[in-house]
Amino acid sequence: MSESLLAPGAVLALWTILMLGWLAITRFSAMSKAGIDIKVAPPGGRGADLESVLPPPTNWKSHNYTHLCEQPTIFYAVILFLHLSGGNTDVTRGLAWAYVVLRIVHSLWQSTVNRVSVRFLIFSLATFCLFALSILAVIATLG
């Protein structure tokens, strides 16, 4: 495992781009099956406009991509704070990797099975890791 606290952030960034690819492939495939041609789509159309047109499993990937662009932005900032303030420890690296693994598991779950009770548990565990990292970042930056 890398000694860099930034490695988990790089992995999560790559995972987010992979989810974008999965989203695009499944969305364009579903749009083709539904007879939707983006060449004739009206100006200003958004992905949200497809919610009622495309099947839920297709939309789940879009929802997850959106989620990966929300809370993880805090994670990226926190690991930077820790990295820059000398907070790169076994504990912070362990929590950062746990956060990334849980977010990947969350993505796979939400994009395939999507039972909310399990998804919420995975999300809660990841959020706990981020909360702990945030507290450690405050301690590290206050010296």
C-alpha positions, 0 to 999 in steps of 0.5 A: 500500500502506498505511503502517500495520503494522496493515493486514495484521492487519486484512486477515487478520482479515477473511479469517478471517471470510470463511473462516468464512462459506465454512465455514458455507455449505459445511458447512450445504449438505453437512449438508443433503445428508447429511440432518442437521438441527441442530434435532434434534442432540444437546446438546454436538455439535461440528464435529469430530463431522461429520468422518466424516459430511461429505466431506473437501473440506467438512472442509478449510474447517473445518480451515483456519478452525481454522488461521487461529485458531492461528498468526496469533494470534502474528502479531497480537501481533507486529505490535502489538509492532512498531507500539507500539515503533516497529518499523513499517518497510518491512521489517516491513510487507513481511514482514507483507504477505507473511505475510498473502498466504501465509496467504490462498494457504494457505487457498485451497490447503487448502480446494480442492486440499489437497495436503499437500506444497505446503500445507506449503511455503506454511505454511513460507514464512509461518512464516519471515515470522512468525519474522523479524517476531518477531525484529524485534519483540524487537529493537524492544522491547528498544530 
